[in-house]
């Protein structure tokens, strides 16, 4: 009887926690939550009340007893990173998964960003979604700097990357610094020459002072295409070169292999994102990623020590801790 009572209480705690995360962290209505949990709206209301009364909900959601807490602990133990697992049913599409993960990441970033900081931001489909889910937090003497260029032969990319940066700056009352260079130069020598220009050095020097870097992982296998793979940034010769060099993903347009190596991947000699050695020196490196197709890229990035904090969906988290 004691065991049954404990099991019943644990089940109620798990249901209450799931309802609270969906309601407070993802802005889902009680009707939507009731559908996902297979219960009634009144039951959801009672679960939310129980969550508040029992201490599960305070400024943030605490999860000492449920499955997500155990997943986060396993990821922390195995990969030495802080994990933030976003709950969701398996039936969701990859687009819905990305939006929910991005919204949670937007809320969490207010805990990582403070005054007198420099925060590097990569552009892309996921980080664009994160920028739309940011919560307001006033800071002073804080700067958001673009990590990699966004131009290609079809567009300067300035408007796209600027929109992302401006949303970050507005949310935190901060300054923004764009990086008005192509995503990839045509010739490595051109990049070397550009990197000697004082106007470019100013941005690179600012990047060198980063306290936080915010990025996702590119993957050619993702169901929600990474922008670098579908936005006209890579040509046929580039794809062939990446295949020959066994590249499986990228961070801010810098490609890496499954073992985390990256230096001798030829396309990287023309890329404008920070070298992975430079990225590893940033004190806090927040990766936002969703979808099982990103698993190979995520494992490689973790093995390479590129991540200190990861926000990911429940399905991806489960696959990550499988042997």
URHU-V112492 format. One record per run of one state. SS is the DSSP state (@ for helix, = for strand, . for the rest). FROM is the first residue (numbers start at 1). TO is the last residue. Records with the same first field share a line. If there is no record, write none. Layout:
SS: FROM-TO  FROM-TO
//
This chain:
.: 1-1  26-29  38-40  54-56  58-60  62-66  80-81  87-93  113-117  122-124  133-142  147-150  152-157  173-174  178-181  183-183  185-187  195-197  208-211  216-217  219-226  231-235  245-248  252-253  257-265  272-275  281-283  290-291  304-308  322-323
@: 2-25  30-37  41-53  67-79  94-112  125-132  158-172  188-194  198-207  227-230  236-244  266-270  276-280  292-303  314-321
=: 57-57  61-61  82-86  118-121  143-146  151-151  175-177  182-182  184-184  212-215  218-218  249-251  254-256  271-271  284-289  309-313
//
